[in-house]
């Protein structure tokens, strides 16, 4: 696989609330020079600090990926990182005027729709692929999760997710260079289990969550009082549960949309290794914690 480095052709603007903090942010994704990678700048802070999107800067993985530099945070970077990676963008500069990247529709689709209209800028310099010197496997014995990264001439990723859920079952998803990331992976939205919502809300997470930016899976029988409480929380009159076990606010793009979204996340998190991997990636029950640990371990191995 040989390709030049690419950036975007112009600046793109996005705005909205963050999924976890609920804070409203304006974000601008801009072209960046060759070999600069992906960087975030917090324009709301006096020194306008820049944080490189690299695994050693990951500081929190509670339900999303946060990078930081000293006291400065950028929260929930995984969807924009995935979009840039899936579209083949090597270099981009992202400005943000608050702590968290807007969740938008819960997928990478808004970024894809904006950028693909104009195409990419070929920067005329060969892409620097990351060659994997040896196989690497990160495991979490408590959750049973693992991520394996193996040397390969043709990059690919295969994941399997199992939430012990009657509704979701076991789902798998695949990406390689022939996959249409924009339409098959990037459009897949984040999801949450109905029984977790109250807990997450009480623990200062999903403050910006609503049913426009997440698929809600209803695993257990729910009484009218619980339904009414969620309805009030999200200001959603007339909410119901479909026969398939989802809140009735949306239709799935794919029967395995949730599995595909976990692949979207994995691609965004592994980009924190610092570029495009010449690797075969396989993962079981991936999540932000194990994904970013794998990216960190790979960075350490390459040093």
N, C-alpha and C positions, 0 to 999 in steps of 0.2 A: 504494500500500500504506500503510494507516494503522492504527496500533495503539498502545495504551497501553504504558507500561513495566510489566514483570512481575518479581516475585521469587518465591521459593518460600514455602510456607506454614509450614514448620517446619524444624528442623535434621535433617540426615541424617548417619549415621555410617558410615564405611567403614574397613577396616583390611586390611593385607597387606604383602607385600614389594614393593620397587621393582624394576622390570625390570633396570635397569643397575647400581645400587649394591648390590642385594640386601638393603638395610636395611629393617627392619619399621617401618611407620608407622601411626598412627591419624589419620584425617582427618574433619573435620566441615564440612559445607557448610551455611551458615546464611542466613536472609533478610537483605537489606541495603536501606537506604533508597534512595529515588529518586535518580537521577543519580550513584550511587556506583560503578557499573560492577562489575568483578570484581577482588577483591583477595585476596592470600594472606598469612596470618600464620604465622610459625614460632614455635609456643608453647614449643618446647624450649629456646629461647635466652633469656638473661636479659632482654634488652631487648624481646623479643617483636616483632621488626621486621615491618613490613608491606611487601609488594612489590606494586605495581600491575601488573596483567596488561596491559602495554602494550609495543609493539614495541621502544621504546628501552631497555627493561630486559632484552632477550634477550642472553644472554652466551655461549651454547653451543648448537650444533645438531647435535652428533654423535649421530645415531640417535634423537634426541628433542629436545624444546624445553625449554631451561632459562632461567628468568628470575632476575635477581639484583639485590641492592642492597648496594653495598660488598662485604663478604665473604660475605653471606648468599645462599644459593642455594635455589631450588625447581626440582627436576628433573622432567621428563616431565609437563608440564602439558597436553599437547595433547588427550588424550581427555576430560578433565573440561571443558576449554574448549569442545570440540566439542559435548559433551552439552548444556551450558548454552545454547550458540548454537542448536543444532538444535531445542531445545525452546522457544526464544523467551524465555529468561530474561535480562533486562537487568542485574540487580543481584544479586550474591551475595558472601558473605564466606566464605573457606575457611581453616580452621585445620588446621595440619599439625604433628606433633610429631617430624618427622625431615626429612631432606634431599629425599626423593623421594616423589612421589605413588604410592600403591599401583597396581600394574598390573592387579590383579583378574583378569578373564578376557581381557584384551588388547583389549577394545572399550569402547564407552561404555554398553553394556547395563545394567550394575549401577546406574549413576546414573539412567538412564532408567526402569528398573523401580521404583526407590524413589520418584522424584519424580512420575511420572505417576499413581501410586495416589491422590495427594492433589490433583492439579491445581496450577495456579499462582495466585498472588495478584496480581490486577489492582491496580496502584498509582494508577490514576486520573489519571495525568499522561501526556501524549503522549510516545511514544518519539521520541528524537532520532536520525533517520537520518543517515548520513554521505553527503552528496552528493559525487560525484566531479567535480571541476572540469574534468578532461581525462583522456583515455586515458593509461594508464601501462603500460609493459612492462618487465619485468626478465628478463634473459637470462643464462645461464651457458654460454659457448661451449665450455667443456671437456666438460660433460656433455650439452650440447644441450637442457637444461631451460629452460623459460620460463613465466612467469605474466603474463597480460594482464588488466588491470582497466579496464573501460570504463563510462562513465555509462549508467544504465538505470533506467527507472521501475519495472521488475519485476526484483528480484534473482534471479540464477541462477548456477550453477557447473557447468562441464563440464571433466572432466579425461580425459587419456589417459596410460596408463602403459605403458612398454616397457622390460623388464629384459633384453631379448635372451634370453628364456627360452623353451625349447621347451614347458615345462609351462604357463606362464602365458599365453604369446602376448602379443598387444597387447590391453589391456583399457581400456574407457571407462566412465565413471560420470557421472550427471547429478543435480543437485539444483535444485529451484525451490520456490516457496511451496506448490505442490500436492503435493510429494513427501512421503511418509510417512517422515520422517527416522528416527523411533524404530524402525521395523521394517525399513527398506530400507537405511539407512546406519549408524545407531548400533550395530547388532548385529555389525558386521563387524570381525573380529579382526586384530590385527597379525600380521606374518608375517616369516619369515627363511629364507634359503637354507641348506640343510644344510652346504654347503661353506664358509659364512661363520662357522659357529658357533664352531669352534675358534679362529679368528682373533679374533673379537669377545671371546671369553672370555679369551684371553691379553692382550687390550688393555683389560682392566678394564671391559668392557661386558657386558651381559646376565648379570650375576652372579645376578640373581633370575629369569632365564629358565627356564621349564620348558614341557613340552608341554601344560600346562593353560592357558597364556596366550599361545600363539603357534602359528600354522600353520607347519609346517616343510616346505619345498619341496625335493625331492631331484632336482637337475638332472642330476647326473653319476652314472655307475655307482659304486656304493659297495660296498666289500668287507666281509666279516664283521668284520674287525678294526676298521674305522671305525665300523660300526654298534654294535659292542660298546663302543667308547670313548664314543660318545654315550649309549648305554644306561646306562653307569656314571656319566657326568657328571650325567645327570638322574635317576639312580636309577630306571630304567625297564626292567624285565625284559621280554623277549618283544616288543621293538619290531620292526616290519616296515615295508616300503615298499609302498604300494598301487600298483595298475596305473596309476593316474592320476599317480603321482609325488609323493605326499605321505606323511609318516609317518602310521601307521595309528591315531593317538590320537584323531582327531576326524573329523566329517563337515563338509564345507563348507556354510555357510548358503546360498550362491549360487555358481554356477560362477565368477563374477567377484568373489568376496568380497575378494580382495586389492586389486583396482582400487577397489572401493567404500571399502575402508579408507583408501586414499590420499586419497580425497575427504573422509572423516571427519577425517583429519589436517589437510588444507588448511583446512577450515571452522574448526577449533580455532585454527590458526596465524593465519589472517587476522582472527580476532576481536581479535587484538592491535593491530589498527588503531584500536581503542577503541570499537567499537560495530557496529551493523548497517549494511551497505553498500548503498546504492542503486546496484548495479553488476552488470554481466555479467562473470563471471570465467571465463576459459578458461586451462587450464594443460596443459603437456606435460611429462611426467616430473617432477611436483612432488615436493618433499621439504622437510624442515624448514628447510634453509638458504635455499633460494630463496623459500619461502613467507614466512618472516619478513623477508627482505630486501624483498619486495613490500610487506608491512605497514609496514615502516620508511619505505620510499620514499613510501608514501601519507601517512603521518603528516607527513613533511617537506613534501610538496606542500600539505597542508591548512594548514600553518603559514604 
